Amino acid sequence: MNQVKLILEDGTEIQGESFGALTSVAGEVVFSTAMTGYPENLTDPSFAGQILVLTTPMVGNYGVPGEELYESISRIFESDKIHIAGLVVSYYSEEHSHWHAAKSLGDWLKEYNIPGIFGVDTRMLTKKLREKGAMLGKIVADGQDVPFHDPNLDNLVAQVSPAGVQHYGHGQHKIVLVDCGTKTNIIRCFLERDVELIRVPWDYDFTQLDYDGLFLSNGPGDPKMCEATIRHLQKALQQDKPIFGICLGSQLMGLAAGGDTFKLKYGHRSHNQPVKLTGTQHCYITSQNHGFAVDTETLPAEWNMLFENLNDGTCEGIKHVSKPFFSTQFHPEAAGGPQDTEFLFDDFLEAVVKYKEVQPK
Ligand SMILES: NC(=O)CC[C@H](N)C(=O)O
């Protein structure tokens, strides 16, 4: 086994053993307390630039499934490659057993040249990240040092967004999906409904298109990097066509509305985040992966908080007071995680139906 090191910007150095690719990387070190779902997490484009620490003690034991396509998108993964910069676990199990497994996690990481380190006390590391906040860090292999690098200073969305426009489905409602790094399950959730989907790059001027509803996807990095999307969105907010945003999409909606976003100390990454629907005592358990949030205090008067995080009171979605515009900071499409809020896709499409009913034929 090759020895590798995890080094944090505060000087912490942790020795561990290598799995996956034997290579050095730098990134932002973040933790997730989700107990399952590494094939989904690792392919979620929102993790681009991040070294992911998993607190669940044993990782790899169910292997990695083989790929299957559905309407030219993956049926299994959340995008077509691994997006994390590196992986940190406590116990790595090369041995795996699952009816759907096609390879080990280590072999999968090697395919994409992504390093993993195991034998790390990930719960001690997580306590440190909770106390000091998410930190820059690096995995150093073979003594080949690399400089620290803050991925939030890069336009990561431009790196993960597709180059061209793609069409899916033949349903009645024409939805434009602005792809800032969309998770595939968002596309699957739409295709299970009565939708024709037009998937466009992050900086595409969708205001030129003929559509019934607009969807803003999740994506990596600081939402303020997406100036072109915010500019186009500001035009869409002048109209009355329904708009739904998830995660980065929620932050973009907040910024386009005139509000501000800020970086959370260490973010929310897990499958059991409680959120409360404003005006009710109704709590949903949600899947989350974000490091930024909308500052509710900065929202203009015609916008309200739609969901609130019950752990720390931060904004988990916003809503316009009269127009059909709403968003969630959490992931109603989950994958992995609880699917309890998938009904929000139906709520959005209901708003689309209502909007179309009042349009002149
Ligand atoms: N999953 C996402 O869309 C994340 C949004 C943003 N990059 C954040 O970390 O807050």
The ligand as a Gaussian input file, in Angstrom:
#p B3LYP/6-31G(d) Opt

LIG

0 1
 N      -25.631000      21.604000      -5.189000
 C      -25.532000      22.857000      -5.563000
 O      -26.159000      23.314000      -6.499000
 C      -24.535000      23.706000      -4.809000
 C      -24.657000      25.180000      -5.074000
 C      -23.408000      25.948000      -4.693000
 N      -22.292000      25.545000      -5.489000
 C      -23.127000      25.769000      -3.215000
 O      -22.208000      25.056000      -2.852000
 O      -23.839000      26.305000      -2.402000

